[in-house]
Amino acid sequence: MFIDRIALILVIVGALNWGAVGLFSFDLVAWLCGGQAAIVSRIIYTAVALAGIWCVSLLFRPREIDARE
């Protein structure tokens, strides 16, 4: 499903950003968008949070059988 892939990409971006914050005290999103309080940064943070919530649903979905297997 397309939205699952988008959500997964956003979660990966968020994880990499948090990794940079934890390891290097460097917030890439804030740096690219003009600070943590900038509206673009807040939109990105919100999109990543919503993607994380969406990805929780992936844990509870039955696994689809791939026809290629």
C-alpha positions in Angstrom: 0.0 0.0 0.0 1.3 3.4 -1.0 0.6 5.2 2.3 2.4 2.4 4.2 5.6 3.1 2.3 5.3 6.9 2.7 4.7 6.4 6.5 7.7 4.1 6.7 10.0 6.6 4.9 8.9 9.3 7.2 9.5 7.1 10.3 13.0 6.3 9.0 13.7 10.0 8.4 12.5 10.7 12.0 14.7 7.9 13.4 17.8 9.2 11.6 17.1 12.7 12.9 16.7 11.5 16.4 19.9 9.5 16.0 21.7 12.7 15.0 20.2 14.5 18.0 21.3 11.7 20.3 24.8 11.2 19.0 25.8 14.6 17.8 23.3 17.1 19.4 22.4 18.1 15.9 18.8 18.4 14.7 18.9 18.1 10.9 15.2 19.1 10.4 15.6 22.3 12.5 18.9 23.1 10.7 17.3 22.7 7.3 14.1 24.5 8.1 15.3 27.5 10.2 14.9 26.2 13.8 12.6 24.0 15.8 9.9 26.7 16.1 9.8 27.3 12.3 6.4 26.3 10.8 8.1 24.0 8.2 9.9 22.2 11.0 6.7 21.8 13.0 4.9 20.4 10.0 7.7 17.9 9.4 7.7 16.9 13.1 3.9 16.4 13.0 4.1 14.4 9.8 6.7 12.1 11.3 4.6 11.6 14.4 1.5 10.8 12.4 3.6 8.4 10.3 4.7 6.7 13.5 1.2 6.3 14.7 0.2 4.9 11.3 3.1 2.4 11.4 1.7 1.0 14.7 -1.2 -0.4 12.6 1.4 -2.4 10.6 2.1 -4.5 13.7 -1.5 -5.7 13.9 -2.2 -6.4 10.2 -2.2 -9.9 9.0 0.7 -10.6 6.7 -0.2 -10.7 3.0 1.1 -13.7 1.1 3.2 -12.7 -1.9 2.2 -14.4 -5.1 5.9 -14.6 -6.1 6.8 -16.9 -3.2 
